[in-house]
Amino acid sequence: MNEAITPPVGRPEPVRATREFAMRFTATPRGARLARRLVSLRLDEWGHPYASGLNDTVTLIAAELAANAARHGRVPGRDFHLRLTEAYGPVLRVEVSDTRGADLPRTPGETTPAPDVESGRGLYLVAQLADRWSVTPRPGAPGKTVWAEIGPPGVRTRP
């Protein structure tokens, strides 16, 4: 079972990317849906086919982070930013930044969603699927970045 990492203070860990996709999206359900579709498309282009478990998992993580940015991180007139990188290993990393920094998400270790509630499971899913994840303030800008990393089966990105 994967565990969440306590959110550190400072910048997200630097990634030496071999491939990168980055784009801004409107902080709306439509923007989140487009982000999810483009992540899946980009992964397929990078050699992780649509039907593969890795494509499905990374796309689901990206979808949850983008939906949270559109729903909870939305500031009127501001977009959210998604960055997908593939680093040596290969390790895939999804970063979603929004401009609302007041309410940092809680780690699943702090709260586990009750079985009868309809929402509140997004970051819990991310924690279960990702090898590592965290949230950091955006340096030099308002808001936060939530990121998650996943490697291929059998390759762990945790230290």
Buried (B, 14 or more C-beta within 10 A) or exposed (E): EBEBBEBEEEEBEEBEBEBEBEBEBBBBEEBBBBBBEBBBBBBBEBEBEEEBEBBBBBBBBBBBBBBBBBBEBBBEEBBBBBBBBBBEEBBBBBBBBBBBBEEEBEBBEEEEBEEEEEEEBBBBBBBEBBBBBBBBBBEEEEBBBBBBBBBEEEEEBEE
